[in-house]
Amino acid sequence: MEVRRKIKIEILGDHITCEQDFHVQLAQALDVQRFYGHNLDALWDLLSASVERPMKLVWTNSAMSKAVLGDIFEKIVSVLERVRLQDERYGWEDKFTYDLD
């Protein structure tokens, strides 16, 4: 059985002042700047079908981001949760996960 190395992406919440900051950090971390759409639909497309697994996204200082972003923070987290649940429903051994630190 092949053991795959988990990809870890870190989003720095203390560097987020608007939604675009989140998308820019994610696109840079995954090296997809040229084709990533920098919006919630693109986030779903990217994480649900276009990245290798296993992957863990860690959003540090997420409370700071939540305070700054308000409702959009909840929308981003909702997409992250939908991707996580999708992987669970598919029964994949290698999954997308996330932590809000």
C-alpha positions, 0 to 999 in steps of 0.5 A: 500500500502506497503512503501518500504525504499529506499536503499542508496549506497554511492560511495566515489569518493575521494577514487577511484584511479582505476576501481576496487576501484569503484567495491570494494566499491559497492560490500562492500556497497551491501554485495555482495563481494563473488559473484560480478564479479568486472567488467562492465558486473557484474555491469549491472547484479547486478544493473539491476536484483539483487538488491532491489528497490528503490535504490539510488546510490550517487557518491560523489566527482565524478569529482575527479573519472572522472579525475582519471578514464577517459573513464572508468568513462563514461562507468560506468555512462553509465551502471548506466544510462541504469539501470535507463532507464530500470526501467523507461521503465518497469514503476516500482514504485520502481526504481534505481536512481543515483546522481553524486555529 
